[in-house]
Amino acid sequence: MDKLVLFFKGLLMGAADVVPGVSGGTIAFITGIYTELVGTIRGFNFTAIKVLRVSGLRAAWQYLNGDFILILLLGIVTSILSLAKLMQFLLAEHPLPLWSFFCGLIIGSVIFLLRQTPLAHIKDKLLFVFGVLIAYGISVAPMTVFEGNPMSMFFAGSIALCAMILPGISGSFILVLLGLYPVFIDAIAELDIPLLGSFAMGGLLGLMLFSRLLSWLLNRYFTALMALMCGFLVGSLNIIWPWKQVISSVTTDEGKIVVTQTQNLLPNDYFHLTQQDPQIIICGSFLLLGYILAFGLEYLGKAESSILN
């Protein structure tokens, strides 16, 4: 039963990491496995190799907390592979409701995280404002557009998978910032092994290095780190605002048109400038759905805690 519950948590983390809304780290935090996850990732080091050489495979597996990470990864990978085709379709055919849903997820996640770690001191509130300003500044700058090649995916993976284990920043959101989110979704949907392999290798390297820094920061500056991450998420809402007007775009070597700069619009202005339906009622409904889902995860965590107790 415990393994089944852990697999389900992996499914939730994978679903979170596919969309630029709730991060996988937030799911792990809500469902009570965050500390064990970070500690397990830290265990992938040279000591593990030494244990393998001296004591054998079984001892190394126990040292690495192998059952935990294997079951969790199976859930994450299963979820990502299952949702990639759906995300590919929704991005192409129904972008406004999809981005509205992401907005709801982020708003709900920020409220949840701030309820868990209230910003009682002025320095934490200043860090929150600083995070908002950083993310907003990034959002109004022209988007960095990387080519969808193994080298760029290795670089993206090293950053995005680090963001995945932060409670607050979605790895997919980092891919949005880099202009590689559609490339990533296409690579999963089409099982592009070279791109996915490069992404995974970069991610593993980044995780092994970043997990040590993250563990140190969480142990000493947990509230300050959460304040900064929540501010970053609030500022990021400017990026995923559904109603936009394209200002500039580029064409990649593969012939795909990638938007590099946009301007946010009110729904009414969006209709007049683009002559497209802003879908206000539908978008509002999906925003609310994302918000409710973020809080539903909180109740899931509470329900599991009460069962275990």
N, C-alpha and C positions, 0 to 999 in steps of 0.2 A: 504493500500500500504506500509506504514511504517513497519507493522508487517511482510509482505511478504519479504521486503528487509532485515529485521533483521533475518528472518528464513534462507534466502540465505547466509547471513554472517555466521550463525551457521553451515550451510552445508560446507562452505569453511574452517571454523575452524576445524570441525570434520575430513575433508579430510586431513588437514595438520597434525592433531594429530595422524592419523593412520600411516603415513610414517615418517621416521627419516630425514626429510628435513626441510621445513618451519614449524615453530611452530605456534600453535594456537594463541599465544600472538602476533606474527608478523602479522597474518591476522587481529586481532583486532586492532592493531596499524595502519596498512595500511588503514583499512576501517573506522577509526574514532570512534570506540566504546571502545577503550582501557581504557580511564579514567573512563568511566561509569562502565565498567566491574570490574575493581579493586575496585572501590567504592562500587559496589553492593555486591561483595564477602565480603568486610569488614563489611557490614551490618549484616551478620549472626553472631550475638553475643548475650550476655545475655540481652542487651537492647531490642532486638527484642522480647524476651520472655516476658519481662516486658510490652512492648506495647501490646502484644497479651492478656495478663491477664487483663490489665487495660482498653484498648480501643477496643478490639475485633479483629476478624479475618481480616476484611476489612482494618483496620488501620495498622495491622501488615503486610499485603500483600503490602500495599503502602510503608511502611517503608523499606521493603526488595526489593522494585522495582520488584515485582513479575512478572508482565507481561513481562518485559525485560528479566529476567533470564530464565523464563519458555520457551519463544519462542526461545531464543538462545540455550538452552539445547536441545529442540526438534530437532533443526537443526543439532546440533553436534551429538546427538545419532543416528539420521536417517542416517547421513553420515557414521559414524563409522560402523554401522551394515551393511550398503550396501557395503562397501569397504573391509570388513574383509575377505570374501571368495576370492575376487580377489587377495588381498595381499598374502593370504595363497598359492594360486596357483602360483603366480609369483615368490615367494620366493623359491618354490620347483622346478619350471620348467624353469624359465628365470631370474636367479639371476643377471647375468652380466648387461643386459639392465636396470633392476630395480635399482641396486645400482648406475649405471651411471646417471639415472634420479635423484636419491637422491643427487648425487654430484652437478648436475646442479642447483637443488633447493637451496642448501646451498650456492653455489657461488653467485647466483642471489640475495638471501636474504641478504648476507653480504654486497654486493655492494649497495643494496637498503638502508639498515640500515645506512651505512656509509654516503650515500648521504643525508639522513635525519638528521643525527647528525655527522657532520664532526669533526675529531679529531684535533682540532686547537692547543691544548696545549701539551707540552711534557709529562706531567703526564698521559694524556689520551692515548697517543701513547705507553707509557711504559706499561699501563694496557692492551692495546691490545696485545702487545708482550707477556706479562705475561699470558694472557688467552690462547694464542697459545701454549706456553710452557706447561701449565698445561694439556690442552687437549691432546697434543702430548705425554706427559709423561704417561697419562692414557692409550693412545692407544697402546703404545709399551709394557705395562705391561700385564701379563697374565690376561685374562678376568675373572672377578668374575662370578661364575656360581651358581645361587640359584636354589633350587628345586622348581618346579611349584606347591607349596602348598599354602593354605590360608595365612599363616604367612608371607611367602616371598612376596606374592602379596599385602598384606597390607602394608608392608614396601616399595615395589616398587611404589604403588599408592601414598603414602605420599610424595614421591620425584617427581615422574613423573608428577603428576597433578600440583605441584608447578612450575615445569619447563614449563608446558603448558601455563601458563599465563605470562611467561617471553618473551619479544620480542627478540628472538634470539636463545633460546634453545628449541628443540623439546622434548616433553615428551617421544615420541617413541625412540628418540636417547638415553635417559637415560635408557630405557629398553634394548636397544642394549648393553650398557655398562654393565648392570647387567646380561646379558645373558638370559633375560626373554622375549625378543621381540617375538620369535616364540611361546612361551607359551601364551602370551597375545593374539596374533592373533588367535591361535587355540581355546582359551577360548571364544573369541567373535564368531568365526565361528561356534563353537559347542554349544554355549549358555550355557557354564559351569557356572551356577549361583553361586555356592560357591566361585569359584575363582574370578569372576567378582564382587560379593558382597564385598569380602575382599578388592579387589583393590579399589572399590568405597569408602568404609569406610575409608581406609587409606588416599585416596585422599581428602576427605572432611575434615578430621582432619588436614592434611597438609595445605590445602588451608586456613582454618580459622586462623591458626597460621601464615602462611607465608605472607598472603595478607597484614597484618599490617606492617611487616618489609619491604615488597616490596614497599608499599605506601610511607613509610618514606624515603627509599633509592631513589625512583624516584623523590620525591619532592626536595631532597637535592643534589643528586649526579647522575642525569639522564645521562649526557654524559659519566661520568666515568663508570657507570653500563653498558651502551651500548657498550663502548669500550671493556670492559672485556668480555661481551657476544659474540661480534663479533670475538674477538680473540679465544674464546673457539670454535666457529663454524669452524673457519679456521683450527685450530688444529685437529678438529674432522674428517676432510676429510681423514686423515690417517686411520681412522677406517673403513670408508665406501668405500674405494678404491675398485673398482670391482675385479681386478685381484689379487688373493691371493693364497698362498700355505699353506696348513694346517701343522702346526708344532706339535701341541698337541691337544688332545680331551679327553673328559670323557664321561662315560655312566651313565645316571641318573638311579634312582630307577625304573622309568617307561620304561627303556630299550631304551631311545632315546640317540643318540650320539650328544653331544654338543661340538662344537669347542671352545677351550679355548685360543689358541694362533695361530696367522697366520703371514705370511711374505708377504709384498706387492711386486708385481712383475710388470715389464713392460710387455705389451701385448705379445711381441715376446718371452720373457723368460717364460711367462705363457704357451704358446703353446708348447715350448720344454720340460718343466718340467711336464706338466699335459697331454699333447697330446690332448688337447681340443681346439676348435676354440675360439679365443679371441673375435670374433664378433666386430672388431674395428669399422666398419662403423655403425653398428646398435647401439653400445654403444655411439659412438660420437653423433649420431642423438638424442638419448634419453637424453644425457647430455645437448645438446643444447635446447631440448624441455623443460627440467626442468628449465633451465636458463631463457628462454623466458616466461615461466609460472610465475616465481617469479616477473618479471617486468610487466607482464600482470595484476597482482594484484595491482600494483602501479597505473596503468592507470585506473583500476576500481575504486579505491579510489578517484582519481582526477575527474573522470567522475561524480561520485555521488556528490562530493562537488560542482561541477559546476551546476548540476541539482538543488540542494537544494538552491543555491544562485541565 
